[in-house]
Amino acid sequence: MHRPKQEVVKFIIKEILNSRPVGSQEELSELVKSELRKGDSDLTITGKRLRGIALKTPAVKVLVSLKKGRIPRKCPSCFSGVRKIYTKNLKGKRILVGLKCRKCSYRGSENKWLPRRYEFSIS
């Protein structure tokens, strides 16, 4: 099994998303793998790497649906740093109300911090 070049994967992602939006990372992964195998049957890609490449592609929009879970230290989508967003209650105590990724579109709030589903489209 070989890893395809990032530029090839970006091109395939754009071609797939130009025809229609994709509703999950697993579905996009299967579509990209089938396209890669048309050229070389040894090429494959993981969902994590595919998501990372999609997040770095300027024309691709990634929507993250969230679920309840522990507060992450790093962005669960692209693994870069997150900024914590606080507010104060009536007693003056700081309360965490959200997380925002410094690089991608991830935003956690309302006690929903972990990704449940990724949806991909062309912006």
Buried (B, 14 or more C-beta within 10 A) or exposed (E): EEEBEEEBBBEBBBEBBEEEEBBBBEBBBEBBBEBBEEEEEEBBBEBEBBBBBBBEBEEBBBEBEBEEBEEBEEBBBBEEEBEEEEEEEEEEEEEBEBBBBEBBBBBBEEEBBBBEEBBBBBE
